[in-house]
């Protein structure tokens, strides 16, 4: 079942954004998301779920869906309508059986970042982490290796689909976006093969 926004304790501006997100989930409309991060990409696609901390989108370009993108709900500044069920993108997706766009299966929790990343790795292999308040032109792709109190470890894969020698630590507060299940991540996952020394990831925290 799609997750919807909690409007119980919000400012007027935040409430307006959450109401637009909630409407986008219910209607399945095509939208463009702008965030309060200078230089960050504007994301066009479909809002499939809204959580207390993270919002899940299905990015769409040239009438094609490409995986999933989770962004921090508090970072979202505007949600602009780009098309309803009469627009070409929705018509094309509907003909292919891809609209209305549904959340990923298995479900990806949108409360705590570690649970989100762990679920995405279990279900889709590699994830791409973005630290857009520091770098808007770079992402780090790999598999989750550990979770600490304020950070996580990511065993990265380079653009040639080769595993790095050791994991890299990322602070939770620096991560502004998580991509998974897209064509590029899946291609890297296919050619990188199993992560050296990999152990099964645990279940999300309750």
Secondary structure, DSSP 8 states (H G I E B T S, - for coil): -------SS--HHHHHHHHHHHHHHHH--EEEEEESSTT---EEEEEEEE-SSEEEEEEEETTEE--EEEEEGGGEEEEEEEE-TTSHHHHHHHHTT--S----SS---SSSHHHHHHHHHHHHS-EEEE-TTT-SS-EEEEEEEEE-SSEEEEEEB-TTS-B-SS-EEEEGGG--EEEESSHHHHHHHHHH-S-TT---------
